[in-house]
């Protein structure tokens, strides 16, 4: 099969899975990312040559506890730990030396960077659902907009918007880099990325975020903040995964998605940005109380 056709069909199925799960309910989306998260954990373990099997059980336990039960205060603690690990990985990205991690460090990275990153993706949905509940315990009235067969509430709107902002950023970055790219962004890790492409992706993401703000109860500034986090930290996430692969001497994290590589290749930006977007949503919610 032609590579372009294979890539296109895989992309369509992948997109329909994500959007379908969002439109069904938060629990369906949670189950979907339990599967995605396990695959990403396996792919990262493969890149890092991890042999520990218990890391998969640990991921399942923490995922079920945090996504399907209410452990808010413990979750906040793990949110800050995950952000600390992610900030450490940004430092690792800029370090010219290819640091060799111990088995313990590899397990910590897999648990927080990949595992908790995957966990915070459905938790963004859960946070938005909780924010929709009024002080009387009932769902607060939020503006809704219609798709051909669905009424989309604020939580679903937010999750769809986050995906669209990331995808539009990738598209604008590709087009800008291809047509105007002259200055390399991070040539030692990703030779094809350019500063012009990054700027184009950022502007495209902000434009899409502003469009989504028209149908949301969130302010335009909240949406611009979400877009900035998704692009800036999403770029870091993409570069960090690329550095891990470059050190390991592999092109893709896996082969499960024909024409796209592995799930970690597709989700690296979202995995890395989810904790930071989650922190922004939590802060914005408390400021409105």
Order of alpha helices (4+ residues) and beta strands (2+ residues): alpha-alpha-alpha-alpha-alpha-alpha-beta-beta-alpha-beta-beta-alpha-alpha-alpha
